[in-house]
């Protein structure tokens, strides 16, 4: 199976199907730092940085990914911290696109200087 961070978000009918608990758990194995929230309807991760500049650089990179994938997270931003939460709002559940974008964000830490 192709790693999540190498996949692209889909915007067809199949992408509007919630993940089963089994699918979710299998895919979340690729995202060990993310926690399931909201009764299994979302995932969240807190990122901590050295300062405001690094935080905002990260936020801008997340925004770029969100626009490229046409799938947008909720962000809570403070001086040296950003909390990223994904849920597919139009189905009020966790979908594959949420996990794909989370994996792409994780990749930022492997290539960025945050």
C-alpha positions in Angstrom: 0.0 0.0 0.0 1.2 3.5 -0.9 2.2 5.6 2.2 -0.4 8.2 3.1 2.0 11.1 2.5 2.4 10.0 -1.1 -1.4 9.9 -1.8 -3.5 12.8 -3.1 -6.9 13.8 -1.6 -9.8 12.7 -3.6 -13.0 14.7 -4.0 -15.4 12.2 -5.4 -18.2 10.3 -3.7 -15.9 7.7 -2.3 -14.0 10.4 -0.4 -17.2 11.3 1.4 -17.4 7.9 3.2 -16.3 7.7 6.8 -13.6 5.3 7.7 -14.5 2.3 9.6 -12.8 1.8 13.0 -10.6 -0.9 11.4 -9.5 1.2 8.5 -8.9 4.2 10.7 -6.7 2.2 13.1 -4.7 0.6 10.3 -4.0 4.0 8.7 -3.3 5.7 12.0 -0.4 3.3 12.4 1.3 5.6 9.9 0.6 8.7 12.1 1.8 7.7 15.6 1.9 11.3 17.0 -1.8 12.0 16.1 -4.5 11.3 18.6 -8.1 10.4 17.9 -10.6 13.1 19.2 -14.2 13.9 19.2 -15.4 10.3 19.6 -13.4 9.1 16.6 -14.6 11.8 14.3 -11.3 13.6 14.1 -7.5 13.6 14.7 -5.3 16.1 16.4 -1.6 16.8 16.9 0.1 19.6 18.8 3.3 21.0 17.3 5.7 23.0 19.4 8.4 25.3 18.0 11.3 27.5 19.2 9.5 30.8 18.5 6.8 32.7 16.8 8.7 32.9 13.4 9.0 29.1 13.3 5.4 28.7 14.3 4.1 31.0 11.6 6.4 29.4 9.0 4.8 26.0 9.8 1.3 27.5 9.7 2.0 28.9 6.2 3.3 25.5 5.0 0.2 23.8 6.4 -2.0 26.4 4.6 -0.1 25.6 1.4 -0.8 21.9 1.8 -4.4 22.5 2.6 -5.0 24.6 -0.5 -3.1 22.2 -2.7 -5.1 19.3 -1.4 -8.4 21.3 -1.1 -8.8 19.9 2.4 -8.5 22.3 5.3 -7.8 21.7 9.0 -8.8 23.7 12.1 -5.7 25.4 13.5 -5.1 26.9 16.9 -2.1 29.1 16.8 -0.1 30.7 19.6 3.4 32.0 20.1 5.3 28.7 19.9 2.6 26.2 19.3 0.1 25.1 16.7 -2.7 22.5 17.2 -3.9 20.9 14.0 -7.2 19.2 14.0 -8.7 17.3 11.0 -12.2 16.1 10.5 -14.3 16.0 7.4 -16.9 18.6 8.3 -19.4 17.8 5.6 -19.8 14.2 6.9 -18.9 14.9 10.6 -16.5 12.0 10.6 -12.9 11.0 9.9 -12.1 10.4 6.3 -9.1 9.2 4.3 -8.4 12.8 3.2 -7.9 13.8 6.8 -5.2 11.2 7.3 -3.5 12.0 3.9 -3.2 15.6 4.9 -2.0 14.8 8.4 0.8 12.6 6.9 1.8 15.4 4.6 2.1 17.7 7.5 4.2 15.2 9.4 6.6 15.2 6.3 7.1 18.9 6.9 9.1 18.1 10.0 11.3 15.8 8.0 12.3 18.4 5.5 11.7 21.8 7.2 13.6 23.8 9.7 10.8 24.4 12.1 
